[in-house]
């Protein structure tokens, strides 16, 4: 038997992309609930903000990982 078959897999938790997509879906769901409750949302501004937050999250993770 070779050594690579007995290698242990370590759980490092969820990937950053998964977390970012989860946050995007959560915020979209909250937006749908807010519209359903009667609030008006500027769609263009909301999507720009959502994409900006996702981009910042990915950049922060890349910079933090670079420091390791």
Biopython code that builds the backbone (N, CA, C, O; Angstrom):
import numpy as np
from Bio.PDB.StructureBuilder import StructureBuilder

atoms = [
    (1, "UNK", "N", (0.841, -1.174, 0.000)),
    (1, "UNK", "CA", (0.000, 0.000, 0.000)),
    (1, "UNK", "C", (0.883, 1.233, 0.000)),
    (1, "UNK", "O", (1.951, 1.260, 0.611)),
    (2, "UNK", "N", (0.416, 2.240, -0.693)),
    (2, "UNK", "CA", (1.173, 3.483, -0.729)),
    (2, "UNK", "C", (0.707, 4.415, 0.384)),
    (2, "UNK", "O", (-0.368, 4.240, 0.958)),
    (3, "UNK", "N", (1.530, 5.394, 0.667)),
    (3, "UNK", "CA", (1.230, 6.314, 1.766)),
    (3, "UNK", "C", (0.060, 7.242, 1.473)),
    (3, "UNK", "O", (-0.624, 7.677, 2.399)),
    (4, "UNK", "N", (-0.181, 7.549, 0.212)),
    (4, "UNK", "CA", (-1.233, 8.507, -0.092)),
    (4, "UNK", "C", (-2.637, 7.952, 0.143)),
    (4, "UNK", "O", (-3.594, 8.723, 0.214)),
    (5, "UNK", "N", (-2.777, 6.649, 0.263)),
    (5, "UNK", "CA", (-4.098, 6.095, 0.531)),
    (5, "UNK", "C", (-4.490, 6.257, 1.994)),
    (5, "UNK", "O", (-5.676, 6.239, 2.322)),
    (6, "UNK", "N", (-3.504, 6.414, 2.877)),
    (6, "UNK", "CA", (-3.813, 6.539, 4.290)),
    (6, "UNK", "C", (-3.771, 7.992, 4.772)),
    (6, "UNK", "O", (-3.799, 8.245, 5.976)),
    (7, "UNK", "N", (-3.705, 8.928, 3.856)),
    (7, "UNK", "CA", (-3.654, 10.341, 4.244)),
    (7, "UNK", "C", (-4.968, 10.746, 4.906)),
    (7, "UNK", "O", (-6.048, 10.353, 4.467)),
    (8, "UNK", "N", (-4.858, 11.525, 5.950)),
    (8, "UNK", "CA", (-6.035, 11.985, 6.679)),
    (8, "UNK", "C", (-6.536, 13.274, 6.061)),
    (8, "UNK", "O", (-5.753, 14.180, 5.775)),
    (9, "UNK", "N", (-7.830, 13.357, 5.856)),
    (9, "UNK", "CA", (-8.434, 14.589, 5.364)),
    (9, "UNK", "C", (-8.838, 15.430, 6.570)),
    (9, "UNK", "O", (-9.526, 14.962, 7.477)),
    (10, "UNK", "N", (-8.398, 16.665, 6.555)),
    (10, "UNK", "CA", (-8.765, 17.556, 7.640)),
    (10, "UNK", "C", (-9.927, 18.426, 7.200)),
    (10, "UNK", "O", (-9.967, 18.905, 6.066)),
    (11, "UNK", "N", (-10.851, 18.622, 8.087)),
    (11, "UNK", "CA", (-12.003, 19.465, 7.798)),
    (11, "UNK", "C", (-11.620, 20.907, 8.087)),
    (11, "UNK", "O", (-11.292, 21.263, 9.219)),
    (12, "UNK", "N", (-11.667, 21.741, 7.037)),
    (12, "UNK", "CA", (-11.296, 23.142, 7.208)),
    (12, "UNK", "C", (-12.516, 24.034, 7.253)),
    (12, "UNK", "O", (-12.378, 25.258, 7.258)),
    (13, "UNK", "N", (-13.684, 23.472, 7.284)),
    (13, "UNK", "CA", (-14.905, 24.272, 7.329)),
    (13, "UNK", "C", (-15.374, 24.636, 5.936)),
    (13, "UNK", "O", (-14.801, 24.195, 4.940)),
    (14, "UNK", "N", (-16.411, 25.437, 5.875)),
    (14, "UNK", "CA", (-16.963, 25.805, 4.564)),
    (14, "UNK", "C", (-16.019, 26.740, 3.813)),
    (14, "UNK", "O", (-15.257, 27.497, 4.415)),
    (15, "UNK", "N", (-16.089, 26.670, 2.486)),
    (15, "UNK", "CA", (-15.265, 27.546, 1.661)),
    (15, "UNK", "C", (-15.863, 28.944, 1.638)),
    (15, "UNK", "O", (-17.056, 29.128, 1.879)),
    (16, "UNK", "N", (-15.030, 29.912, 1.350)),
    (16, "UNK", "CA", (-15.469, 31.309, 1.356)),
    (16, "UNK", "C", (-16.530, 31.550, 0.288)),
    (16, "UNK", "O", (-17.490, 32.283, 0.527)),
    (17, "UNK", "N", (-16.372, 30.953, -0.867)),
    (17, "UNK", "CA", (-17.371, 31.115, -1.925)),
    (17, "UNK", "C", (-18.740, 30.634, -1.492)),
    (17, "UNK", "O", (-19.756, 31.238, -1.837)),
    (18, "UNK", "N", (-18.769, 29.552, -0.741)),
    (18, "UNK", "CA", (-20.029, 29.028, -0.232)),
    (18, "UNK", "C", (-20.665, 30.008, 0.748)),
    (18, "UNK", "O", (-21.876, 30.224, 0.721)),
    (19, "UNK", "N", (-19.851, 30.592, 1.603)),
    (19, "UNK", "CA", (-20.365, 31.557, 2.572)),
    (19, "UNK", "C", (-20.886, 32.802, 1.863)),
    (19, "UNK", "O", (-21.951, 33.313, 2.211)),
    (20, "UNK", "N", (-20.141, 33.295, 0.869)),
    (20, "UNK", "CA", (-20.567, 34.489, 0.134)),
    (20, "UNK", "C", (-21.882, 34.234, -0.589)),
    (20, "UNK", "O", (-22.778, 35.078, -0.553)),
    (21, "UNK", "N", (-22.012, 33.082, -1.246)),
    (21, "UNK", "CA", (-23.269, 32.765, -1.932)),
    (21, "UNK", "C", (-24.409, 32.622, -0.930)),
    (21, "UNK", "O", (-25.538, 33.022, -1.217)),
    (22, "UNK", "N", (-24.132, 32.063, 0.226)),
    (22, "UNK", "CA", (-25.160, 31.950, 1.251)),
    (22, "UNK", "C", (-25.641, 33.313, 1.729)),
    (22, "UNK", "O", (-26.837, 33.518, 1.936)),
    (23, "UNK", "N", (-24.708, 34.244, 1.906)),
    (23, "UNK", "CA", (-25.083, 35.603, 2.315)),
    (23, "UNK", "C", (-25.892, 36.285, 1.227)),
    (23, "UNK", "O", (-26.877, 36.966, 1.515)),
    (24, "UNK", "N", (-25.480, 36.105, -0.031)),
    (24, "UNK", "CA", (-26.224, 36.701, -1.148)),
    (24, "UNK", "C", (-27.659, 36.176, -1.163)),
    (24, "UNK", "O", (-28.605, 36.953, -1.296)),
    (25, "UNK", "N", (-27.819, 34.873, -1.028)),
    (25, "UNK", "CA", (-29.163, 34.293, -1.037)),
    (25, "UNK", "C", (-29.982, 34.746, 0.172)),
    (25, "UNK", "O", (-31.185, 34.981, 0.058)),
    (26, "UNK", "N", (-29.333, 34.866, 1.323)),
    (26, "UNK", "CA", (-30.027, 35.345, 2.514)),
    (26, "UNK", "C", (-30.530, 36.771, 2.307)),
    (26, "UNK", "O", (-31.681, 37.074, 2.622)),
    (27, "UNK", "N", (-29.686, 37.639, 1.786)),
    (27, "UNK", "CA", (-30.088, 39.027, 1.564)),
    (27, "UNK", "C", (-31.173, 39.146, 0.492)),
    (27, "UNK", "O", (-32.078, 39.972, 0.608)),
    (28, "UNK", "N", (-31.077, 38.324, -0.545)),
    (28, "UNK", "CA", (-32.134, 38.327, -1.564)),
    (28, "UNK", "C", (-33.464, 37.872, -0.958)),
    (28, "UNK", "O", (-34.514, 38.444, -1.253)),
    (29, "UNK", "N", (-33.415, 36.858, -0.124)),
    (29, "UNK", "CA", (-34.634, 36.391, 0.540)),
    (29, "UNK", "C", (-35.229, 37.446, 1.451)),
    (29, "UNK", "O", (-36.446, 37.624, 1.490)),
    (30, "UNK", "N", (-34.372, 38.148, 2.185)),
    (30, "UNK", "CA", (-34.863, 39.232, 3.036)),
    (30, "UNK", "C", (-35.465, 40.359, 2.203)),
    (30, "UNK", "O", (-36.445, 40.985, 2.608)),
    (31, "UNK", "N", (-34.871, 40.612, 1.035)),
    (31, "UNK", "CA", (-35.430, 41.625, 0.132)),
    (31, "UNK", "C", (-36.800, 41.234, -0.375)),
    (31, "UNK", "O", (-37.698, 42.072, -0.466)),
    (32, "UNK", "N", (-36.964, 39.972, -0.705)),
    (32, "UNK", "CA", (-38.272, 39.487, -1.168)),
    (32, "UNK", "C", (-39.304, 39.615, -0.055)),
    (32, "UNK", "O", (-40.442, 40.015, -0.300)),
    (33, "UNK", "N", (-38.904, 39.274, 1.170)),
    (33, "UNK", "CA", (-39.820, 39.423, 2.304)),
    (33, "UNK", "C", (-40.176, 40.885, 2.543)),
    (33, "UNK", "O", (-41.323, 41.199, 2.860)),
    (34, "UNK", "N", (-39.205, 41.781, 2.394)),
    (34, "UNK", "CA", (-39.468, 43.206, 2.594)),
    (34, "UNK", "C", (-40.435, 43.735, 1.545)),
    (34, "UNK", "O", (-41.331, 44.514, 1.868)),
    (35, "UNK", "N", (-40.266, 43.321, 0.292)),
    (35, "UNK", "CA", (-41.192, 43.743, -0.766)),
    (35, "UNK", "C", (-42.577, 43.169, -0.504)),
    (35, "UNK", "O", (-43.585, 43.843, -0.718)),
    (36, "UNK", "N", (-42.623, 41.936, -0.045)),
    (36, "UNK", "CA", (-43.906, 41.319, 0.296)),
    (36, "UNK", "C", (-44.600, 42.023, 1.454)),
    (36, "UNK", "O", (-45.827, 42.003, 1.552)),
    (37, "UNK", "N", (-43.818, 42.644, 2.332)),
    (37, "UNK", "CA", (-44.389, 43.369, 3.457)),
    (37, "UNK", "C", (-44.797, 44.785, 3.087)),
    (37, "UNK", "O", (-45.337, 45.515, 3.919)),
    (38, "UNK", "N", (-44.541, 45.181, 1.838)),
    (38, "UNK", "CA", (-44.983, 46.486, 1.385)),
    (38, "UNK", "C", (-43.901, 47.543, 1.263)),
    (38, "UNK", "O", (-44.201, 48.682, 0.905)),
    (39, "UNK", "N", (-42.659, 47.202, 1.546)),
    (39, "UNK", "CA", (-41.579, 48.174, 1.404)),
    (39, "UNK", "C", (-41.176, 48.311, -0.065)),
    (39, "UNK", "O", (-41.262, 47.357, -0.838)),
    (40, "UNK", "N", (-40.743, 49.496, -0.426)),
    (40, "UNK", "CA", (-40.230, 49.696, -1.786)),
    (40, "UNK", "C", (-38.713, 49.703, -1.731)),
    (40, "UNK", "O", (-38.114, 50.353, -0.874)),
    (41, "UNK", "N", (-38.103, 48.982, -2.646)),
    (41, "UNK", "CA", (-36.651, 48.855, -2.700)),
    (41, "UNK", "C", (-36.184, 49.283, -4.085)),
    (41, "UNK", "O", (-36.728, 48.849, -5.100)),
    (42, "UNK", "N", (-35.157, 50.147, -4.110)),
    (42, "UNK", "CA", (-34.538, 50.525, -5.374)),
    (42, "UNK", "C", (-33.691, 49.332, -5.825)),
    (42, "UNK", "O", (-32.631, 49.065, -5.258)),
    (43, "UNK", "N", (-34.161, 48.630, -6.835)),
    (43, "UNK", "CA", (-33.548, 47.372, -7.250)),
    (43, "UNK", "C", (-32.104, 47.553, -7.704)),
    (43, "UNK", "O", (-31.231, 46.765, -7.340)),
    (44, "UNK", "N", (-31.853, 48.595, -8.502)),
    (44, "UNK", "CA", (-30.497, 48.802, -9.007)),
    (44, "UNK", "C", (-29.516, 49.060, -7.871)),
    (44, "UNK", "O", (-28.432, 48.478, -7.839)),
    (45, "UNK", "N", (-29.895, 49.932, -6.937)),
    (45, "UNK", "CA", (-29.012, 50.237, -5.809)),
    (45, "UNK", "C", (-28.816, 49.007, -4.920)),
    (45, "UNK", "O", (-27.716, 48.777, -4.416)),
    (46, "UNK", "N", (-29.858, 48.230, -4.729)),
    (46, "UNK", "CA", (-29.753, 47.032, -3.898)),
    (46, "UNK", "C", (-28.806, 46.008, -4.526)),
    (46, "UNK", "O", (-27.996, 45.401, -3.825)),
    (47, "UNK", "N", (-28.904, 45.817, -5.831)),
    (47, "UNK", "CA", (-28.019, 44.858, -6.500)),
    (47, "UNK", "C", (-26.571, 45.338, -6.526)),
    (47, "UNK", "O", (-25.647, 44.538, -6.379)),
    (48, "UNK", "N", (-26.372, 46.648, -6.714)),
    (48, "UNK", "CA", (-25.017, 47.194, -6.670)),
    (48, "UNK", "C", (-24.417, 46.979, -5.283)),
    (48, "UNK", "O", (-23.265, 46.561, -5.163)),
    (49, "UNK", "N", (-25.179, 47.259, -4.254)),
    (49, "UNK", "CA", (-24.699, 47.047, -2.893)),
    (49, "UNK", "C", (-24.405, 45.587, -2.604)),
    (49, "UNK", "O", (-23.409, 45.258, -1.960)),
    (50, "UNK", "N", (-25.278, 44.717, -3.083)),
    (50, "UNK", "CA", (-25.088, 43.281, -2.873)),
    (50, "UNK", "C", (-23.811, 42.785, -3.550)),
    (50, "UNK", "O", (-23.042, 42.035, -2.951)),
    (51, "UNK", "N", (-23.588, 43.199, -4.782)),
    (51, "UNK", "CA", (-22.369, 42.796, -5.489)),
    (51, "UNK", "C", (-21.125, 43.398, -4.845)),
    (51, "UNK", "O", (-20.077, 42.755, -4.785)),
    (52, "UNK", "N", (-21.244, 44.633, -4.365)),
    (52, "UNK", "CA", (-20.106, 45.267, -3.697)),
    (52, "UNK", "C", (-19.742, 44.516, -2.420)),
    (52, "UNK", "O", (-18.564, 44.278, -2.152)),
    (53, "UNK", "N", (-20.744, 44.147, -1.637)),
    (53, "UNK", "CA", (-20.473, 43.395, -0.411)),
    (53, "UNK", "C", (-19.851, 42.033, -0.707)),
    (53, "UNK", "O", (-18.941, 41.598, -0.001)),
    (54, "UNK", "N", (-20.336, 41.364, -1.738)),
    (54, "UNK", "CA", (-19.771, 40.071, -2.113)),
    (54, "UNK", "C", (-18.319, 40.232, -2.555)),
    (54, "UNK", "O", (-17.463, 39.426, -2.190)),
    (55, "UNK", "N", (-18.045, 41.265, -3.336)),
    (55, "UNK", "CA", (-16.674, 41.520, -3.790)),
    (55, "UNK", "C", (-15.747, 41.834, -2.639)),
    (55, "UNK", "O", (-14.617, 41.346, -2.601)),
    (56, "UNK", "N", (-16.205, 42.639, -1.704)),
    (56, "UNK", "CA", (-15.376, 42.976, -0.543)),
    (56, "UNK", "C", (-15.104, 41.726, 0.284)),
    (56, "UNK", "O", (-13.987, 41.531, 0.763)),
    (57, "UNK", "N", (-16.100, 40.892, 0.453)),
    (57, "UNK", "CA", (-15.900, 39.651, 1.200)),
    (57, "UNK", "C", (-14.852, 38.755, 0.565)),
    (57, "UNK", "O", (-14.011, 38.189, 1.262)),
    (58, "UNK", "N", (-14.897, 38.624, -0.745)),
    (58, "UNK", "CA", (-13.912, 37.790, -1.441)),
    (58, "UNK", "C", (-12.514, 38.408, -1.387)),
    (58, "UNK", "O", (-11.526, 37.691, -1.229)),
    (59, "UNK", "N", (-12.428, 39.728, -1.516)),
    (59, "UNK", "CA", (-11.128, 40.390, -1.431)),
    (59, "UNK", "C", (-10.515, 40.274, -0.043)),
    (59, "UNK", "O", (-9.316, 40.032, 0.096)),
    (60, "UNK", "N", (-11.335, 40.445, 0.971)),
    (60, "UNK", "CA", (-10.826, 40.324, 2.342)),
    (60, "UNK", "C", (-10.290, 38.917, 2.579)),
    (60, "UNK", "O", (-9.220, 38.750, 3.164)),
    (61, "UNK", "N", (-11.015, 37.924, 2.135)),
    (61, "UNK", "CA", (-10.558, 36.538, 2.305)),
    (61, "UNK", "C", (-9.256, 36.301, 1.562)),
    (61, "UNK", "O", (-8.365, 35.627, 2.077)),
    (62, "UNK", "N", (-9.133, 36.844, 0.360)),
    (62, "UNK", "CA", (-7.900, 36.663, -0.406)),
    (62, "UNK", "C", (-6.725, 37.333, 0.302)),
    (62, "UNK", "O", (-5.626, 36.778, 0.327)),
    (63, "UNK", "N", (-6.937, 38.501, 0.870)),
    (63, "UNK", "CA", (-5.859, 39.186, 1.573)),
    (63, "UNK", "C", (-5.488, 38.491, 2.874)),
    (63, "UNK", "O", (-4.313, 38.433, 3.236)),
    (64, "UNK", "N", (-6.490, 37.961, 3.580)),
    (64, "UNK", "CA", (-6.223, 37.246, 4.821)),
    (64, "UNK", "C", (-5.469, 35.952, 4.527)),
    (64, "UNK", "O", (-4.534, 35.608, 5.250)),
    (65, "UNK", "N", (-5.856, 35.239, 3.489)),
    (65, "UNK", "CA", (-5.200, 33.990, 3.135)),
    (65, "UNK", "C", (-3.768, 34.247, 2.674)),
    (65, "UNK", "O", (-2.890, 33.408, 2.877)),
    (66, "UNK", "N", (-3.532, 35.387, 2.062)),
    (66, "UNK", "CA", (-2.202, 35.735, 1.573)),
    (66, "UNK", "C", (-1.247, 35.942, 2.744)),
    (66, "UNK", "O", (-0.054, 35.668, 2.622)),
    (67, "UNK", "N", (-1.752, 36.415, 3.862)),
    (67, "UNK", "CA", (-0.923, 36.662, 5.030)),
    (67, "UNK", "C", (-0.481, 35.391, 5.751)),
    (67, "UNK", "O", (0.428, 35.450, 6.579)),
    (68, "UNK", "N", (-1.093, 34.252, 5.463)),
    (68, "UNK", "CA", (-0.737, 32.983, 6.148)),
    (68, "UNK", "C", (0.617, 32.486, 5.751)),
    (68, "UNK", "O", (1.058, 31.443, 6.233)),
]
sb = StructureBuilder()
sb.init_structure("model")
sb.init_model(0)
sb.init_chain("A")
sb.init_seg("    ")
for serial, (resi, resn, name, xyz) in enumerate(atoms, 1):
    if name == "N":
        sb.init_residue(resn, " ", resi, " ")
    sb.init_atom(name, np.array(xyz, "f"), 0.0, 1.0, " ", f" {name:<3s}", serial, name[0])
structure = sb.get_structure()
